[in-house]
Amino acid sequence: MIKSIIFFFFLCLWTIFAGLAFSPFLLFPKERLYGPIYIWIKGILLMLKIFCGVSYTINGKEHVINNNSKIIASKHQSTFETLILFYLIKKPIFIHKYELFFIPIFGLYLKKLDMISIDRAFGIRSLKKVISKSKSKISDGFNLIIFPEGTRKKPNEPTDYKSGIAGIYKEIDTDVIPVALNSGLFWPKHTFKIKPGNIVMEFLPPINRGLSKTDFLKTLESRIENKTKSLMS
């Protein structure tokens, strides 16, 4: 617990320092921000290893490198996958909660990167806006990263896959790469205690385009959950 507190202390310092030090990049085209953000992420991963004894392994990267899929759908158990997916995926665009724009410093970077926000209070209107913007981003060469359950889940917590991703899959008409992981075993939500160990993230074979919304959602949930269970055993 003490090591975890030390980690979060230095994480806050590092984030404030990096956010302020790299703030001049906010004046330049958003493509110039990727380098500074990579440095910030590398610093966090290094602190995770030094203070908390957390390392990581990435499997199945060939599914991303050798595939033209433009949507990555990942299990979401911790902050780790948000960081590592941004670091690994070229030209990443996240769909995230609208409220994240209001986080000091962090929100400014999200806005500059033109990430896609969803305000659930507006229901179907918000989803239509997300689909429209997703199409535009993908046509510009970006890769869309989605957490299908919408929020972090504790290990073995009941699943809650949202239908929104099925709508995006159908409208954009592209393959989807599922991602399974076990990060919640080591960096779980709603706690300051980080456990030492090796986080494993695995990119799975793509789900081909052309399925019905119902079949796609069932397939996505089945593949992610079955692999996630095996990674946590």
C-alpha positions in Angstrom: 0.0 0.0 0.0 2.9 2.4 0.8 4.5 1.7 -2.6 1.1 2.4 -4.3 0.7 5.7 -2.4 4.3 6.7 -3.5 3.3 5.8 -7.1 0.2 8.0 -7.1 2.1 10.8 -5.5 4.7 10.8 -8.2 2.0 10.2 -10.9 0.3 13.4 -9.9 3.6 15.3 -9.9 4.6 13.9 -13.2 1.2 14.6 -14.8 1.2 18.2 -13.6 4.8 18.8 -14.6 4.3 17.2 -18.1 1.0 18.9 -18.6 2.5 22.3 -17.9 5.9 21.7 -19.6 4.2 20.4 -22.8 1.5 23.0 -22.9 3.2 25.1 -25.6 2.4 22.1 -28.0 -1.2 23.0 -27.6 -0.6 25.9 -29.9 0.6 23.7 -32.7 -1.3 21.2 -34.9 -2.5 18.3 -32.8 -0.1 15.8 -34.5 2.7 17.5 -32.6 1.2 16.4 -29.3 1.8 12.7 -29.9 5.5 12.8 -29.0 5.0 14.6 -25.6 2.1 12.3 -24.7 4.3 9.2 -25.5 6.9 10.6 -23.1 4.3 11.1 -20.4 3.0 7.5 -20.9 6.5 6.0 -20.8 7.1 7.8 -17.5 4.0 6.3 -16.0 4.8 2.8 -17.1 8.3 3.2 -15.7 7.0 4.4 -12.3 4.5 1.4 -12.3 7.5 -1.0 -12.7 9.8 0.8 -10.2 7.3 1.6 -7.4 4.7 -1.2 -7.8 6.5 -4.0 -9.5 4.0 -4.0 -12.4 5.3 -5.1 -15.8 3.3 -5.9 -19.0 3.2 -8.2 -22.0 1.4 -7.5 -25.2 0.3 -10.5 -27.3 -1.3 -10.7 -30.8 0.2 -7.4 -32.1 0.2 -9.0 -35.5 -3.5 -8.7 -35.7 -3.1 -4.9 -35.6 -0.1 -4.7 -37.9 -1.4 -7.1 -40.6 -5.0 -6.0 -40.6 -6.8 -3.0 -42.1 -9.4 -2.9 -39.2 -10.1 0.6 -38.0 -11.9 -0.2 -34.8 -10.3 -1.7 -31.6 -12.8 -2.8 -28.9 -11.1 -3.5 -25.6 -12.0 -4.8 -22.2 -11.7 -2.0 -19.7 -10.5 -2.9 -16.1 -8.0 -0.1 -15.3 -6.2 3.0 -16.4 -3.4 0.9 -17.9 -5.2 0.0 -21.2 -6.1 3.6 -21.9 -2.4 4.5 -21.7 -1.0 1.5 -23.6 -3.6 1.6 -26.4 -2.8 5.2 -27.1 0.9 4.3 -27.1 0.6 1.2 -29.4 -2.1 2.2 -31.9 -1.2 4.6 -34.7 -3.4 7.7 -34.9 -5.6 6.7 -32.1 -9.0 8.2 -31.4 -10.9 7.3 -28.2 -14.6 7.5 -27.6 -14.9 8.7 -24.0 -17.3 10.2 -21.5 -18.1 13.9 -22.1 -17.2 14.6 -18.5 -13.5 13.9 -19.1 -13.2 17.2 -20.9 -13.6 19.0 -17.5 -10.6 17.4 -15.9 -8.0 20.2 -15.3 -5.0 20.1 -17.8 -6.0 16.6 -19.0 -9.2 17.9 -20.6 -7.3 20.5 -22.6 -5.3 17.8 -24.2 -8.4 15.7 -25.0 -10.0 18.7 -26.7 -6.8 19.5 -28.7 -6.6 15.9 -29.9 -10.2 16.1 -30.9 -11.3 12.9 -29.2 -14.9 11.8 -29.6 -17.0 12.4 -26.5 -20.4 10.9 -25.8 -23.0 12.5 -23.5 -25.3 9.7 -22.4 -27.9 12.3 -21.3 -28.8 12.9 -25.0 -29.3 9.2 -25.8 -29.8 8.4 -29.4 -28.9 11.9 -30.6 -25.5 11.6 -28.9 -25.0 8.1 -30.5 -25.8 9.5 -34.0 -23.2 12.3 -33.5 -20.6 9.7 -32.3 -21.2 7.6 -35.4 -20.9 10.5 -37.8 -17.7 11.8 -36.2 -16.3 8.2 -36.1 -16.9 7.8 -39.8 -15.1 11.1 -40.5 -12.1 10.2 -38.3 -11.7 6.8 -39.9 -11.9 8.2 -43.4 -9.0 10.5 -42.3 -6.9 7.5 -41.4 -7.5 7.4 -37.6 -8.1 4.2 -35.6 -11.1 4.1 -33.3 -10.6 2.7 -29.8 -13.8 1.8 -27.9 -14.5 0.3 -24.5 -17.7 -1.5 -25.3 -18.9 -1.6 -21.6 -18.4 2.1 -21.4 -16.5 2.1 -18.1 -14.0 0.1 -16.1 -15.1 -3.2 -14.7 -13.7 -5.2 -11.7 -12.5 -8.7 -12.5 -15.4 -11.1 -12.6 -17.9 -8.3 -12.4 -21.1 -8.9 -14.5 -20.7 -7.7 -18.1 -22.6 -4.8 -19.6 -21.8 -4.5 -23.3 -23.5 -1.5 -24.8 -25.4 -1.7 -28.1 -23.8 1.5 -29.3 -20.7 -0.3 -30.6 -22.9 -2.6 -32.7 -24.4 0.5 -34.3 -20.9 1.9 -35.0 -19.7 -1.4 -36.4 -22.7 -1.7 -38.7 -22.6 1.9 -39.9 -18.9 2.1 -40.5 -18.8 -1.4 -42.1 -15.3 -2.5 -41.0 -13.7 -5.3 -39.1 -13.3 -5.0 -35.3 -10.3 -6.2 -33.3 -11.3 -7.4 -29.8 -8.8 -6.9 -26.9 -8.7 -9.0 -23.8 -6.6 -8.3 -20.7 -6.2 -8.9 -17.0 -5.1 -5.4 -15.8 -7.8 -5.4 -13.1 -5.9 -8.0 -11.1 -3.1 -5.5 -10.5 -4.5 -2.0 -11.0 -8.2 -2.3 -10.1 -10.6 0.6 -10.1 -11.7 2.5 -6.9 -8.6 1.6 -4.9 -5.2 3.1 -4.3 -3.6 -0.4 -3.8 -1.7 -1.6 -6.9 -0.5 -5.2 -6.8 2.8 -6.4 -8.3 2.6 -8.7 -11.3 2.5 -8.9 -15.1 -0.4 -7.3 -16.9 -1.2 -9.3 -20.1 -3.1 -7.6 -23.0 -4.0 -9.7 -26.0 -5.2 -8.5 -29.4 -7.5 -11.2 -30.8 -8.3 -12.1 -34.4 -10.6 -9.5 -36.0 -14.4 -10.0 -36.2 -15.2 -9.6 -39.9 -17.7 -7.0 -41.2 -21.1 -8.1 -42.3 -22.6 -9.6 -39.2 -26.0 -8.4 -37.9 -25.8 -6.1 -34.9 -27.1 -8.9 -32.5 -24.6 -11.5 -33.8 -21.7 -9.0 -33.7 -22.4 -8.0 -30.1 -22.7 -11.6 -29.0 -19.5 -12.6 -30.8 -17.6 -9.6 -29.4 -18.6 -10.3 -25.8 -17.9 -14.0 -26.1 -14.4 -13.5 -27.5 -13.3 -10.8 -25.1 -14.8 -12.4 -22.0 -13.6 -16.0 -22.7 -10.0 -14.8 -23.3 -10.1 -12.4 -20.4 -11.2 -15.2 -18.1 -8.3 -17.4 -19.3 -5.8 -14.5 -18.7 -7.1 -14.0 -15.2 -6.9 -17.7 -14.2 
